[in-house]
Amino acid sequence: MPSETAFYTTHVEPSYPAVATETVIGLITPSNDVLTELELRRMMHDDGISFCAARMKHHEPSTVENLYRHVDEIAKVGELFDPPGVVKVFAYACTSGSAIISQKRLEEELQTARPGASLTSPMTGALRAFDRLEVKRIAMLTPYIDQVGAVVTEALSRSGISVCASASFHCKNDSDIAGLSPESIFEASCSFDSSEAEALFIPCTLLRTSSIIDRLEARLGKPVITANQAMLWDALRLAQYGKPIAGHGQLLML
């Protein structure tokens, strides 16, 4: 056995006051999502906001049935955020999942693990954004297969949002969605917009939209709401963060 060696250190005291604790937003993402954190950080430059992410199991393909399985993962992932109470605001980063699973059910599942925590999602954030902007009619560009796109449209309709025009890339798997270039999304958004629509909605957290929101609003002359932008806006609102964020659409300036 190695001999024991005495080890002594000199005690030191910190020279400056403790650093103020950052506001932490607990990000719950599907296991195949490698983009949401990057998109959020591209929009949010304040070092006082920290995104702390954990993954939930996601099963391909992204059918309605597989997306609904997320409900069984929310509490499990919520338990990973230790110690309890440090994270008070969570964001479930899946638009289609949050259209399929109600906000009430998502909150109930999370609060079994983290009582009192607040939860938002892309769909919840978008609906609250439409209400804040007094929008009732939208055009919508999605990457979804028709089965999932129909569920998103139905969720919007139940909340009083009418889809005047819609288009889709009809991606069959999530890697194809993440591979869509911002310019492809920009051009597609401009190609089908309806004069009746009061805003453009681009759901799906796997779409690279952060760099084109301002340009789209300038081109279309109306608000553009995207999945990550709306989720970020609502999470910051729940965290009582009130500073405007420039460069990514008028919603984040409210």
PyRosetta script that sets phi, psi and omega in degrees:
from pyrosetta import init, pose_from_sequence

init()
pose = pose_from_sequence("MPSETAFYTTHVEPSYPAVATETVIGLITPSNDVLTELELRRMMHDDGISFCAARMKHHEPSTVENLYRHVDEIAKVGELFDPPGVVKVFAYACTSGSAIISQKRLEEELQTARPGASLTSPMTGALRAFDRLEVKRIAMLTPYIDQVGAVVTEALSRSGISVCASASFHCKNDSDIAGLSPESIFEASCSFDSSEAEALFIPCTLLRTSSIIDRLEARLGKPVITANQAMLWDALRLAQYGKPIAGHGQLLML")
pose.set_psi(1, 143.0)
pose.set_omega(1, 177.9)
pose.set_phi(2, -66.9)
pose.set_psi(2, 146.8)
pose.set_omega(2, 179.5)
pose.set_phi(3, -73.2)
pose.set_psi(3, 148.3)
pose.set_omega(3, 178.7)
pose.set_phi(4, -76.6)
pose.set_psi(4, 134.4)
pose.set_omega(4, 179.6)
pose.set_phi(5, -116.2)
pose.set_psi(5, 130.4)
pose.set_omega(5, 178.4)
pose.set_phi(6, -66.4)
pose.set_psi(6, 138.4)
pose.set_omega(6, -178.6)
pose.set_phi(7, -131.5)
pose.set_psi(7, 122.4)
pose.set_omega(7, -177.4)
pose.set_phi(8, -125.9)
pose.set_psi(8, 140.4)
pose.set_omega(8, 174.7)
pose.set_phi(9, -126.9)
pose.set_psi(9, 152.1)
pose.set_omega(9, 176.6)
pose.set_phi(10, -85.7)
pose.set_psi(10, 129.9)
pose.set_omega(10, 178.7)
pose.set_phi(11, -75.0)
pose.set_psi(11, 133.9)
pose.set_omega(11, 176.0)
pose.set_phi(12, -125.2)
pose.set_psi(12, 151.8)
pose.set_omega(12, 177.1)
pose.set_phi(13, -107.0)
pose.set_psi(13, 146.1)
pose.set_omega(13, 176.6)
pose.set_phi(14, -63.2)
pose.set_psi(14, 141.1)
pose.set_omega(14, -176.8)
pose.set_phi(15, -86.0)
pose.set_psi(15, -19.7)
pose.set_omega(15, -175.2)
pose.set_phi(16, -126.7)
pose.set_psi(16, 161.1)
pose.set_omega(16, 178.3)
pose.set_phi(17, -59.7)
pose.set_psi(17, 156.3)
pose.set_omega(17, 179.6)
pose.set_phi(18, -62.0)
pose.set_psi(18, 147.1)
pose.set_omega(18, 177.6)
pose.set_phi(19, -68.8)
pose.set_psi(19, 136.2)
pose.set_omega(19, 177.4)
pose.set_phi(20, -62.9)
pose.set_psi(20, 140.9)
pose.set_omega(20, -178.8)
pose.set_phi(21, -69.1)
pose.set_psi(21, 133.2)
pose.set_omega(21, 177.2)
pose.set_phi(22, -70.1)
pose.set_psi(22, 156.1)
pose.set_omega(22, 169.8)
pose.set_phi(23, -77.8)
pose.set_psi(23, 122.9)
pose.set_omega(23, -176.4)
pose.set_phi(24, -106.3)
pose.set_psi(24, 126.4)
pose.set_omega(24, 174.0)
pose.set_phi(25, -106.7)
pose.set_psi(25, 120.7)
pose.set_omega(25, -179.7)
pose.set_phi(26, -81.7)
pose.set_psi(26, 114.8)
pose.set_omega(26, -176.3)
pose.set_phi(27, -99.4)
pose.set_psi(27, 121.4)
pose.set_omega(27, 178.5)
pose.set_phi(28, -108.1)
pose.set_psi(28, 109.8)
pose.set_omega(28, -174.5)
pose.set_phi(29, -118.9)
pose.set_psi(29, 150.8)
pose.set_omega(29, 172.0)
pose.set_phi(30, -59.9)
pose.set_psi(30, 152.8)
pose.set_omega(30, -172.6)
pose.set_phi(31, -64.8)
pose.set_psi(31, -18.8)
pose.set_omega(31, -179.6)
pose.set_phi(32, -99.7)
pose.set_psi(32, 9.3)
pose.set_omega(32, -177.2)
pose.set_phi(33, -91.4)
pose.set_psi(33, 110.8)
pose.set_omega(33, 178.3)
pose.set_phi(34, -114.7)
pose.set_psi(34, 15.7)
pose.set_omega(34, -172.3)
pose.set_phi(35, -119.0)
pose.set_psi(35, -32.5)
pose.set_omega(35, -171.6)
pose.set_phi(36, -57.6)
pose.set_psi(36, -45.9)
pose.set_omega(36, -179.0)
pose.set_phi(37, -60.1)
pose.set_psi(37, -39.8)
pose.set_omega(37, 178.7)
pose.set_phi(38, -64.2)
pose.set_psi(38, -45.0)
pose.set_omega(38, -179.7)
pose.set_phi(39, -64.7)
pose.set_psi(39, -40.0)
pose.set_omega(39, 178.3)
pose.set_phi(40, -63.8)
pose.set_psi(40, -43.3)
pose.set_omega(40, -178.7)
pose.set_phi(41, -69.5)
pose.set_psi(41, -30.3)
pose.set_omega(41, 175.9)
pose.set_phi(42, -64.3)
pose.set_psi(42, -29.6)
pose.set_omega(42, 179.7)
pose.set_phi(43, -91.2)
pose.set_psi(43, -30.9)
pose.set_omega(43, -173.1)
pose.set_phi(44, -109.8)
pose.set_psi(44, 108.4)
pose.set_omega(44, -175.4)
pose.set_phi(45, -103.9)
pose.set_psi(45, -0.5)
pose.set_omega(45, -177.6)
pose.set_phi(46, -78.0)
pose.set_psi(46, 119.2)
pose.set_omega(46, -179.6)
pose.set_phi(47, -68.9)
pose.set_psi(47, -9.3)
pose.set_omega(47, 177.5)
pose.set_phi(48, -78.8)
pose.set_psi(48, -6.2)
pose.set_omega(48, 177.2)
pose.set_phi(49, -112.1)
pose.set_psi(49, 124.3)
pose.set_omega(49, 179.6)
pose.set_phi(50, -114.4)
pose.set_psi(50, 131.7)
pose.set_omega(50, 173.8)
pose.set_phi(51, -100.4)
pose.set_psi(51, 118.4)
pose.set_omega(51, -178.7)
pose.set_phi(52, -113.3)
pose.set_psi(52, 111.9)
pose.set_omega(52, -169.8)
pose.set_phi(53, -106.6)
pose.set_psi(53, 146.4)
pose.set_omega(53, 170.7)
pose.set_phi(54, -137.9)
pose.set_psi(54, 150.3)
pose.set_omega(54, -174.4)
pose.set_phi(55, -99.6)
pose.set_psi(55, 143.2)
pose.set_omega(55, 170.3)
pose.set_phi(56, -111.1)
pose.set_psi(56, 150.1)
pose.set_omega(56, -179.4)
pose.set_phi(57, -65.9)
pose.set_psi(57, 128.8)
pose.set_omega(57, 176.2)
pose.set_phi(58, -122.6)
pose.set_psi(58, 137.3)
pose.set_omega(58, -178.8)
pose.set_phi(59, -108.7)
pose.set_psi(59, 126.1)
pose.set_omega(59, 174.5)
pose.set_phi(60, -85.3)
pose.set_psi(60, 152.7)
pose.set_omega(60, -4.3)
pose.set_phi(61, -75.5)
pose.set_psi(61, 168.0)
pose.set_omega(61, -176.1)
pose.set_phi(62, -83.4)
pose.set_psi(62, 68.4)
pose.set_omega(62, 175.5)
pose.set_phi(63, -85.2)
pose.set_psi(63, 168.0)
pose.set_omega(63, 177.4)
pose.set_phi(64, -57.7)
pose.set_psi(64, -41.8)
pose.set_omega(64, -178.2)
pose.set_phi(65, -63.6)
pose.set_psi(65, -44.5)
pose.set_omega(65, -179.3)
pose.set_phi(66, -70.7)
pose.set_psi(66, -35.3)
pose.set_omega(66, 178.1)
pose.set_phi(67, -66.6)
pose.set_psi(67, -35.6)
pose.set_omega(67, 179.5)
pose.set_phi(68, -65.6)
pose.set_psi(68, -22.9)
pose.set_omega(68, 179.2)
pose.set_phi(69, -65.5)
pose.set_psi(69, -15.2)
pose.set_omega(69, 176.7)
pose.set_phi(70, -59.1)
pose.set_psi(70, -29.0)
pose.set_omega(70, -175.9)
pose.set_phi(71, -60.1)
pose.set_psi(71, -27.9)
pose.set_omega(71, -180.0)
pose.set_phi(72, -79.4)
pose.set_psi(72, -8.7)
pose.set_omega(72, -175.3)
pose.set_phi(73, -103.7)
pose.set_psi(73, -19.2)
pose.set_omega(73, -171.7)
pose.set_phi(74, -57.7)
pose.set_psi(74, -50.9)
pose.set_omega(74, -178.1)
pose.set_phi(75, -65.3)
pose.set_psi(75, -39.5)
pose.set_omega(75, 179.8)
pose.set_phi(76, -59.5)
pose.set_psi(76, -44.1)
pose.set_omega(76, -179.0)
pose.set_phi(77, -72.3)
pose.set_psi(77, -37.2)
pose.set_omega(77, 178.0)
pose.set_phi(78, -57.3)
pose.set_psi(78, -34.9)
pose.set_omega(78, -179.9)
pose.set_phi(79, -66.6)
pose.set_psi(79, -18.8)
pose.set_omega(79, -178.1)
pose.set_phi(80, -75.6)
pose.set_psi(80, -14.7)
pose.set_omega(80, -177.5)
pose.set_phi(81, -88.4)
pose.set_psi(81, 94.6)
pose.set_omega(81, -178.5)
pose.set_phi(82, -109.9)
pose.set_psi(82, 155.5)
pose.set_omega(82, -10.2)
pose.set_phi(83, -75.0)
pose.set_psi(83, 158.6)
pose.set_omega(83, 179.6)
pose.set_phi(84, -55.2)
pose.set_psi(84, 137.8)
pose.set_omega(84, 177.4)
pose.set_phi(85, 97.2)
pose.set_psi(85, -18.6)
pose.set_omega(85, 178.7)
pose.set_phi(86, -68.9)
pose.set_psi(86, -41.3)
pose.set_omega(86, 176.6)
pose.set_phi(87, -99.9)
pose.set_psi(87, 117.1)
pose.set_omega(87, -177.9)
pose.set_phi(88, -106.9)
pose.set_psi(88, -17.4)
pose.set_omega(88, -179.6)
pose.set_phi(89, -124.2)
pose.set_psi(89, 126.5)
pose.set_omega(89, 179.4)
pose.set_phi(90, -117.8)
pose.set_psi(90, 152.4)
pose.set_omega(90, 176.3)
pose.set_phi(91, -131.2)
pose.set_psi(91, 118.0)
pose.set_omega(91, 176.6)
pose.set_phi(92, -88.7)
pose.set_psi(92, 108.7)
pose.set_omega(92, -166.0)
pose.set_phi(93, -92.0)
pose.set_psi(93, 66.7)
pose.set_omega(93, 175.6)
pose.set_phi(94, -151.6)
pose.set_psi(94, 111.8)
pose.set_omega(94, -177.5)
pose.set_phi(95, -65.7)
pose.set_psi(95, -51.9)
pose.set_omega(95, -176.5)
pose.set_phi(96, -65.1)
pose.set_psi(96, -38.4)
pose.set_omega(96, 176.6)
pose.set_phi(97, -62.0)
pose.set_psi(97, -38.9)
pose.set_omega(97, -179.0)
pose.set_phi(98, -79.7)
pose.set_psi(98, -9.5)
pose.set_omega(98, 169.7)
pose.set_phi(99, -84.7)
pose.set_psi(99, -32.8)
pose.set_omega(99, -177.8)
pose.set_phi(100, -81.5)
pose.set_psi(100, -41.3)
pose.set_omega(100, -178.8)
pose.set_phi(101, -101.0)
pose.set_psi(101, 128.6)
pose.set_omega(101, -175.3)
pose.set_phi(102, -67.1)
pose.set_psi(102, 154.2)
pose.set_omega(102, 175.6)
pose.set_phi(103, -57.4)
pose.set_psi(103, -41.6)
pose.set_omega(103, -179.5)
pose.set_phi(104, -60.1)
pose.set_psi(104, -45.3)
pose.set_omega(104, -178.8)
pose.set_phi(105, -67.4)
pose.set_psi(105, -40.5)
pose.set_omega(105, 178.3)
pose.set_phi(106, -61.3)
pose.set_psi(106, -44.4)
pose.set_omega(106, 179.1)
pose.set_phi(107, -63.4)
pose.set_psi(107, -42.6)
pose.set_omega(107, 179.8)
pose.set_phi(108, -60.6)
pose.set_psi(108, -43.4)
pose.set_omega(108, -179.5)
pose.set_phi(109, -64.9)
pose.set_psi(109, -46.3)
pose.set_omega(109, -179.8)
pose.set_phi(110, -61.8)
pose.set_psi(110, -42.0)
pose.set_omega(110, -173.4)
pose.set_phi(111, -75.0)
pose.set_psi(111, -10.6)
pose.set_omega(111, 169.9)
pose.set_phi(112, -67.6)
pose.set_psi(112, -28.1)
pose.set_omega(112, 178.9)
pose.set_phi(113, -99.4)
pose.set_psi(113, -35.5)
pose.set_omega(113, -177.4)
pose.set_phi(114, -131.9)
pose.set_psi(114, 78.8)
pose.set_omega(114, -178.0)
pose.set_phi(115, -56.1)
pose.set_psi(115, 136.8)
pose.set_omega(115, 176.9)
pose.set_phi(116, 85.9)
pose.set_psi(116, -7.6)
pose.set_omega(116, -179.2)
pose.set_phi(117, -72.3)
pose.set_psi(117, 149.3)
pose.set_omega(117, 174.3)
pose.set_phi(118, -95.2)
pose.set_psi(118, 151.6)
pose.set_omega(118, -178.3)
pose.set_phi(119, -137.7)
pose.set_psi(119, 136.1)
pose.set_omega(119, 168.9)
pose.set_phi(120, -127.7)
pose.set_psi(120, 178.6)
pose.set_omega(120, -179.5)
pose.set_phi(121, -159.8)
pose.set_psi(121, 171.2)
pose.set_omega(121, 177.7)
pose.set_phi(122, -59.5)
pose.set_psi(122, -41.5)
pose.set_omega(122, -178.9)
pose.set_phi(123, -69.9)
pose.set_psi(123, -44.6)
pose.set_omega(123, 178.0)
pose.set_phi(124, -62.0)
pose.set_psi(124, -44.3)
pose.set_omega(124, 178.3)
pose.set_phi(125, -61.8)
pose.set_psi(125, -41.7)
pose.set_omega(125, -180.0)
pose.set_phi(126, -65.0)
pose.set_psi(126, -44.0)
pose.set_omega(126, -180.0)
pose.set_phi(127, -63.4)
pose.set_psi(127, -40.0)
pose.set_omega(127, 177.4)
pose.set_phi(128, -68.5)
pose.set_psi(128, -34.0)
pose.set_omega(128, 177.2)
pose.set_phi(129, -67.0)
pose.set_psi(129, -43.8)
pose.set_omega(129, 178.0)
pose.set_phi(130, -60.2)
pose.set_psi(130, -40.1)
pose.set_omega(130, 178.3)
pose.set_phi(131, -64.4)
pose.set_psi(131, -43.4)
pose.set_omega(131, -179.6)
pose.set_phi(132, -64.1)
pose.set_psi(132, -36.1)
pose.set_omega(132, -178.6)
pose.set_phi(133, -89.8)
pose.set_psi(133, -0.7)
pose.set_omega(133, -178.7)
pose.set_phi(134, 58.0)
pose.set_psi(134, 45.4)
pose.set_omega(134, 179.6)
pose.set_phi(135, -101.6)
pose.set_psi(135, 132.6)
pose.set_omega(135, 177.6)
pose.set_phi(136, -122.5)
pose.set_psi(136, -19.6)
pose.set_omega(136, -177.5)
pose.set_phi(137, -126.6)
pose.set_psi(137, 129.3)
pose.set_omega(137, -175.7)
pose.set_phi(138, -132.9)
pose.set_psi(138, 157.0)
pose.set_omega(138, 161.4)
pose.set_phi(139, -99.0)
pose.set_psi(139, 149.8)
pose.set_omega(139, -175.2)
pose.set_phi(140, -137.9)
pose.set_psi(140, 128.1)
pose.set_omega(140, 173.6)
pose.set_phi(141, -112.5)
pose.set_psi(141, 122.3)
pose.set_omega(141, -179.4)
pose.set_phi(142, -124.2)
pose.set_psi(142, 165.5)
pose.set_omega(142, 171.4)
pose.set_phi(143, -99.6)
pose.set_psi(143, 5.9)
pose.set_omega(143, -162.6)
pose.set_phi(144, -84.6)
pose.set_psi(144, 156.4)
pose.set_omega(144, 164.7)
pose.set_phi(145, -67.7)
pose.set_psi(145, 160.3)
pose.set_omega(145, -172.6)
pose.set_phi(146, -61.0)
pose.set_psi(146, -34.8)
pose.set_omega(146, -179.2)
pose.set_phi(147, -60.1)
pose.set_psi(147, -44.0)
pose.set_omega(147, -179.0)
pose.set_phi(148, -76.2)
pose.set_psi(148, -40.1)
pose.set_omega(148, 178.0)
pose.set_phi(149, -58.5)
pose.set_psi(149, -37.4)
pose.set_omega(149, 179.1)
pose.set_phi(150, -65.1)
pose.set_psi(150, -38.2)
pose.set_omega(150, 179.3)
pose.set_phi(151, -65.8)
pose.set_psi(151, -40.7)
pose.set_omega(151, 178.2)
pose.set_phi(152, -63.8)
pose.set_psi(152, -43.6)
pose.set_omega(152, 178.8)
pose.set_phi(153, -61.7)
pose.set_psi(153, -41.3)
pose.set_omega(153, 178.9)
pose.set_phi(154, -64.6)
pose.set_psi(154, -40.1)
pose.set_omega(154, 179.0)
pose.set_phi(155, -64.0)
pose.set_psi(155, -39.3)
pose.set_omega(155, 176.6)
pose.set_phi(156, -64.7)
pose.set_psi(156, -44.4)
pose.set_omega(156, -178.5)
pose.set_phi(157, -61.5)
pose.set_psi(157, -40.6)
pose.set_omega(157, 179.3)
pose.set_phi(158, -61.5)
pose.set_psi(158, -24.6)
pose.set_omega(158, -180.0)
pose.set_phi(159, -99.3)
pose.set_psi(159, 12.0)
pose.set_omega(159, 174.7)
pose.set_phi(160, 85.3)
pose.set_psi(160, 16.4)
pose.set_omega(160, 179.1)
pose.set_phi(161, -104.0)
pose.set_psi(161, 122.0)
pose.set_omega(161, -179.1)
pose.set_phi(162, -96.6)
pose.set_psi(162, 131.6)
pose.set_omega(162, 177.3)
pose.set_phi(163, -93.5)
pose.set_psi(163, 107.4)
pose.set_omega(163, -177.3)
pose.set_phi(164, -78.5)
pose.set_psi(164, -32.9)
pose.set_omega(164, -178.8)
pose.set_phi(165, -151.1)
pose.set_psi(165, 144.7)
pose.set_omega(165, 179.6)
pose.set_phi(166, -146.1)
pose.set_psi(166, 153.2)
pose.set_omega(166, 176.0)
pose.set_phi(167, -148.1)
pose.set_psi(167, 158.3)
pose.set_omega(167, -178.3)
pose.set_phi(168, -146.8)
pose.set_psi(168, 149.4)
pose.set_omega(168, 171.9)
pose.set_phi(169, -81.1)
pose.set_psi(169, -12.3)
pose.set_omega(169, 178.9)
pose.set_phi(170, 51.7)
pose.set_psi(170, 49.1)
pose.set_omega(170, 178.2)
pose.set_phi(171, -74.5)
pose.set_psi(171, 135.3)
pose.set_omega(171, -177.1)
pose.set_phi(172, -90.3)
pose.set_psi(172, -18.0)
pose.set_omega(172, 176.4)
pose.set_phi(173, -142.3)
pose.set_psi(173, 162.1)
pose.set_omega(173, -171.6)
pose.set_phi(174, -70.1)
pose.set_psi(174, -27.6)
pose.set_omega(174, 178.4)
pose.set_phi(175, -66.1)
pose.set_psi(175, -33.1)
pose.set_omega(175, 175.9)
pose.set_phi(176, -67.1)
pose.set_psi(176, -37.1)
pose.set_omega(176, 178.4)
pose.set_phi(177, -63.8)
pose.set_psi(177, -49.0)
pose.set_omega(177, -178.5)
pose.set_phi(178, -64.0)
pose.set_psi(178, -22.2)
pose.set_omega(178, -179.5)
pose.set_phi(179, -83.9)
pose.set_psi(179, -7.7)
pose.set_omega(179, 179.2)
pose.set_phi(180, -68.0)
pose.set_psi(180, 130.9)
pose.set_omega(180, -177.9)
pose.set_phi(181, -78.7)
pose.set_psi(181, 151.8)
pose.set_omega(181, 175.5)
pose.set_phi(182, -55.4)
pose.set_psi(182, -36.9)
pose.set_omega(182, -179.1)
pose.set_phi(183, -68.3)
pose.set_psi(183, -34.8)
pose.set_omega(183, 175.7)
pose.set_phi(184, -64.0)
pose.set_psi(184, -40.5)
pose.set_omega(184, 178.8)
pose.set_phi(185, -66.7)
pose.set_psi(185, -41.0)
pose.set_omega(185, 179.3)
pose.set_phi(186, -61.1)
pose.set_psi(186, -50.5)
pose.set_omega(186, -177.2)
pose.set_phi(187, -65.4)
pose.set_psi(187, -40.4)
pose.set_omega(187, 178.5)
pose.set_phi(188, -64.1)
pose.set_psi(188, -39.2)
pose.set_omega(188, -179.7)
pose.set_phi(189, -63.2)
pose.set_psi(189, -36.1)
pose.set_omega(189, -178.5)
pose.set_phi(190, -79.0)
pose.set_psi(190, -17.2)
pose.set_omega(190, -171.1)
pose.set_phi(191, -82.4)
pose.set_psi(191, -18.1)
pose.set_omega(191, -173.0)
pose.set_phi(192, -132.1)
pose.set_psi(192, 5.9)
pose.set_omega(192, -174.2)
pose.set_phi(193, -56.4)
pose.set_psi(193, 145.0)
pose.set_omega(193, -179.2)
pose.set_phi(194, -106.1)
pose.set_psi(194, 138.5)
pose.set_omega(194, 177.6)
pose.set_phi(195, -66.0)
pose.set_psi(195, -22.4)
pose.set_omega(195, 178.5)
pose.set_phi(196, -74.7)
pose.set_psi(196, -23.7)
pose.set_omega(196, -175.7)
pose.set_phi(197, -74.5)
pose.set_psi(197, 134.8)
pose.set_omega(197, 178.9)
pose.set_phi(198, -89.4)
pose.set_psi(198, -12.8)
pose.set_omega(198, 179.3)
pose.set_phi(199, -159.1)
pose.set_psi(199, 161.4)
pose.set_omega(199, 172.6)
pose.set_phi(200, -107.8)
pose.set_psi(200, 132.8)
pose.set_omega(200, 178.1)
pose.set_phi(201, -114.7)
pose.set_psi(201, 127.6)
pose.set_omega(201, 177.4)
pose.set_phi(202, -121.1)
pose.set_psi(202, 92.5)
pose.set_omega(202, -180.0)
pose.set_phi(203, -78.0)
pose.set_psi(203, 167.9)
pose.set_omega(203, 177.1)
pose.set_phi(204, 97.4)
pose.set_psi(204, 117.2)
pose.set_omega(204, -179.1)
pose.set_phi(205, -71.0)
pose.set_psi(205, -11.9)
pose.set_omega(205, 179.4)
pose.set_phi(206, -88.1)
pose.set_psi(206, 1.4)
pose.set_omega(206, 177.3)
pose.set_phi(207, -89.2)
pose.set_psi(207, 136.0)
pose.set_omega(207, -178.2)
pose.set_phi(208, -85.8)
pose.set_psi(208, 85.8)
pose.set_omega(208, -173.3)
pose.set_phi(209, -111.7)
pose.set_psi(209, -12.4)
pose.set_omega(209, -170.5)
pose.set_phi(210, -58.5)
pose.set_psi(210, -32.0)
pose.set_omega(210, -175.0)
pose.set_phi(211, -84.6)
pose.set_psi(211, -7.1)
pose.set_omega(211, -174.2)
pose.set_phi(212, -118.0)
pose.set_psi(212, -2.3)
pose.set_omega(212, -174.4)
pose.set_phi(213, -62.1)
pose.set_psi(213, -49.0)
pose.set_omega(213, -179.6)
pose.set_phi(214, -60.6)
pose.set_psi(214, -44.2)
pose.set_omega(214, -179.9)
pose.set_phi(215, -62.9)
pose.set_psi(215, -40.1)
pose.set_omega(215, 179.1)
pose.set_phi(216, -64.9)
pose.set_psi(216, -42.4)
pose.set_omega(216, 178.9)
pose.set_phi(217, -62.5)
pose.set_psi(217, -39.1)
pose.set_omega(217, 178.3)
pose.set_phi(218, -66.1)
pose.set_psi(218, -39.8)
pose.set_omega(218, -179.4)
pose.set_phi(219, -70.9)
pose.set_psi(219, -44.0)
pose.set_omega(219, -173.3)
pose.set_phi(220, -88.5)
pose.set_psi(220, -21.9)
pose.set_omega(220, -179.1)
pose.set_phi(221, 71.2)
pose.set_psi(221, 32.0)
pose.set_omega(221, 179.9)
pose.set_phi(222, -155.0)
pose.set_psi(222, 164.1)
pose.set_omega(222, 178.8)
pose.set_phi(223, -63.9)
pose.set_psi(223, 145.4)
pose.set_omega(223, 173.9)
pose.set_phi(224, -118.9)
pose.set_psi(224, 122.9)
pose.set_omega(224, -179.3)
pose.set_phi(225, -113.9)
pose.set_psi(225, 124.1)
pose.set_omega(225, 177.6)
pose.set_phi(226, -116.8)
pose.set_psi(226, 164.9)
pose.set_omega(226, -174.3)
pose.set_phi(227, -59.4)
pose.set_psi(227, -55.2)
pose.set_omega(227, -176.8)
pose.set_phi(228, -68.8)
pose.set_psi(228, -36.8)
pose.set_omega(228, 178.7)
pose.set_phi(229, -62.8)
pose.set_psi(229, -46.6)
pose.set_omega(229, -178.9)
pose.set_phi(230, -67.0)
pose.set_psi(230, -41.1)
pose.set_omega(230, 178.5)
pose.set_phi(231, -63.7)
pose.set_psi(231, -42.7)
pose.set_omega(231, 178.2)
pose.set_phi(232, -62.4)
pose.set_psi(232, -47.8)
pose.set_omega(232, -179.8)
pose.set_phi(233, -56.8)
pose.set_psi(233, -44.9)
pose.set_omega(233, -177.1)
pose.set_phi(234, -72.6)
pose.set_psi(234, -37.7)
pose.set_omega(234, 177.6)
pose.set_phi(235, -62.7)
pose.set_psi(235, -42.2)
pose.set_omega(235, 178.4)
pose.set_phi(236, -65.7)
pose.set_psi(236, -37.9)
pose.set_omega(236, 177.3)
pose.set_phi(237, -62.3)
pose.set_psi(237, -44.5)
pose.set_omega(237, 178.7)
pose.set_phi(238, -64.4)
pose.set_psi(238, -31.0)
pose.set_omega(238, 178.8)
pose.set_phi(239, -85.2)
pose.set_psi(239, 4.1)
pose.set_omega(239, 178.7)
pose.set_phi(240, 61.2)
pose.set_psi(240, 37.7)
pose.set_omega(240, 174.7)
pose.set_phi(241, -94.9)
pose.set_psi(241, 119.3)
pose.set_omega(241, -170.9)
pose.set_phi(242, -111.8)
pose.set_psi(242, 7.6)
pose.set_omega(242, -177.0)
pose.set_phi(243, -80.2)
pose.set_psi(243, 138.9)
pose.set_omega(243, 175.4)
pose.set_phi(244, -70.2)
pose.set_psi(244, 149.8)
pose.set_omega(244, 179.1)
pose.set_phi(245, -121.2)
pose.set_psi(245, 114.1)
pose.set_omega(245, -175.6)
pose.set_phi(246, -88.6)
pose.set_psi(246, 152.7)
pose.set_omega(246, 170.3)
pose.set_phi(247, 100.2)
pose.set_psi(247, -2.2)
pose.set_omega(247, -175.5)
pose.set_phi(248, -138.6)
pose.set_psi(248, 41.6)
pose.set_omega(248, 175.5)
pose.set_phi(249, 98.0)
pose.set_psi(249, 157.2)
pose.set_omega(249, -175.5)
pose.set_phi(250, -68.6)
pose.set_psi(250, -24.3)
pose.set_omega(250, -180.0)
pose.set_phi(251, -57.6)
pose.set_psi(251, -45.4)
pose.set_omega(251, -176.9)
pose.set_phi(252, -74.5)
pose.set_psi(252, -4.7)
pose.set_omega(252, 175.1)
pose.set_phi(253, -91.6)
pose.set_psi(253, -8.9)
pose.set_omega(253, -177.9)
pose.set_phi(254, -75.8)
pose.dump_pdb("model.pdb")
